[in-house]
Amino acid sequence: MSDKLTGGGEFDFIERVRRRELARVPDNRHSSLITHHSSLLKGIGDDAALLRPRAGFDLVITADLLVEGVDFRLDKGWTTPRDLGHKALAVSLSDAAAMGAWPCFCLLSVGVPRALWRGRFLEEFYEGVRALADVYGVRIIGGDTSRTTGGFVVDSVVIGEVRRGRALTRGGAAAGEQIFVTGSLGGAAAGLKMLEGGRARASRGLLARQRRPEPRVEWGALLSEKGLATSLIDLSDGLSSDLMHVCRESGVGARVEAASLPLDPLLAQTNVGADEALRLALDGGEDFELLFTASTRQAARLPREVGGVPFTRVGEVTAERGKVRLVRDGRASLLKPGGFEHFRRDS
Amino acid sequence: MSDKLTGGGEFDFIERVRRRELARVPDNRHSSLITHHSSLLKGIGDDAALLRPRAGFDLVITADLLVEGVDFRLDKGWTTPRDLGHKALAVSLSDAAAMGAWPCFCLLSVGVPRALWRGRFLEEFYEGVRALADVYGVRIIGGDTSRTTGGFVVDSVVIGEVRRGRALTRGGAAAGEQIFVTGSLGGAAAGLKMLEGGRARASRGLLARQRRPEPRVEWGALLSEKGLATSLIDLSDGLSSDLMHVCRESGVGARVEAASLPLDPLLAQTNVGADEALRLALDGGEDFELLFTASTRQAARLPREVGGVPFTRVGEVTAERGKVRLVRDGRASLLKPGGFEHFRRDS
């Protein structure tokens, strides 16, 4: 790790982060669920962070790159620096959760355009990261800072831990199992639509789903800790794409009941029609809910909700390898990744 | 991890990397030195990579962000995609080496401008990464891909392992110890000067020092494995800055002998004068050599060279906390980070 801005004296984001991390009091909100944590021997301030992995645990690591103008916009009130910090961390926490791992550490690399150096942007961005990190006891242990001649970019790297051999991948589903999703679907994509459409009828709730996704960390950790799922993925691209990943990696197929999909209740307060709501839920992406498969026996042991977030059965795993079918009004059609086609009224 | 370009079908860099990684035959060139490696349970292709850390080893992790137009240029033949891939990985390998760790895994997040999507750029960039990774048996286990509306950006994350409790930080130096550097100094900065000056008198060797730095992985691993150093850092910012980091973290001072600095021998073939050569060696940066401190007893056990790279004693640790002094022609002056001032002839 090096901070190429330090030498020039313009600012030293990572150094400021370091001081605050040292001063921070750990958050123990989730200590009842997860009491294990690898030791941090050295955080920000050396050539690299130094960890002592806890015996009996595997580690997961994931990186998510967000680029201004592509993955988010800072103009026209699309998001705030604080919400962007939240989202940058949230998407990586979601990836860790999607392995059944508890997130422990984060490295943030930020590329900062000149216009954002001196203002409050980075402070507020960091506060957004920090607030979410505190919820799960995640420590910021490194990263890098550079200028950019283009827009703001952030690469968010999260390391999580999961009890040895308990990680859940996309590859464990078997025919006959049931398919579940946490929370609700379509809200983030509806929020994005509102932003793209100039927010004439913006719902604050749906905008928040887009701007401040809540990773399902507790759900992921519980599924792996208690052995309640056979496969697990997070819904970042949309159910139609992400379920296909599970089918391909597991060598199975799936059948999804349209009527059972847990549409975001806020969609009902908008002028989004039934077809469009279904499309948003299937193809919209960025809900960052978890999708998992479970045997009947596992399903019977699922808690009604975790941290206030319920789950819904949306379909079943089939032996029809690589095929996802959507059943609506008693008729089944092939569902392609990101390719939900509007049903005609008469079909 | 998600590949936001996959959906659009434009390209899928990480997926291509995945296929090649699966097909790759591990390189065992260094197996005589390092036989330990954490297990990779799942690489590219799930929500996160999954590792099983090897018992008895600590892990280091580091991130380095390189931004086009700031950290490198692609125009005017400054570098090639292949050399850029090499350097992106090299800088992070160097950070791992600077903890005494052997690099094992890498995640690469790349932001790619539209103009570079379709050509050979990413292929060649990856080949550069891959060739260096092969030298040390590093596996590419994840990352992310996005478009950018600006230039090319890459965040290179490296995970390394070091025998438990053997990691070397910046904080272990004690007064009376000796200071050493590996290899030679000033070459990378001289290469940069040539690029900036239009390469009228470019030395291929100095350009290579700038474009394709060689991380001192074997040296770092040996120093920690054999317990031959008390502190360790890599020379990324320049000796004057990096030695100050060691002094601050260790609560010591240092005295450096100008005459003992191992100037890059290629500097003698240029029109760079003695003052300028000294300045490049002290402040130039990007040599990615290692600087370490060792007791007399440790120093006596140092091998003459490691992998063809020798070391040089450049000074000693003093009790003058936070002060680095440069001795030249029998006169000592205070050396500030990045702030070497030309000596006047009569001083």
Interface residues (C-beta under 8 A of the other chain):
Chain A: M1 S2 K4 T6 G7 L41 K42 G45 D46 D47 A48 A49 L50 L51 R52 P53 A55 D58 L59 V60 I61 T62 A63 D64 L65 L66 V67 E68 G69 V70 D71 V91 S94 D95 A96 A98 M99 A101 F105 L107 S109 V110 G111 I141 G142 G143 D144 T145 S146 R147 T148 T149 G150 G151 V153 D155 V157 V158 I159 G160 V162 R164 A167 T169 R170 G171 L232 I233 D234 S236 D237 S241 E249 P337 G338
Chain B: M1 S2 K4 G7 L41 K42 G45 D46 D47 A48 A49 L50 L51 R52 P53 A55 D58 L59 V60 I61 T62 A63 D64 L65 L66 V67 E68 G69 V70 D71 V91 S94 D95 A96 A98 M99 A101 F105 L107 S109 V110 G111 I141 G142 G143 D144 T145 S146 R147 T148 T149 G150 G151 V153 D155 V157 V158 I159 G160 V162 R164 A167 T169 R170 G171 L232 I233 D234 S236 D237 S241 E249 P337 G338
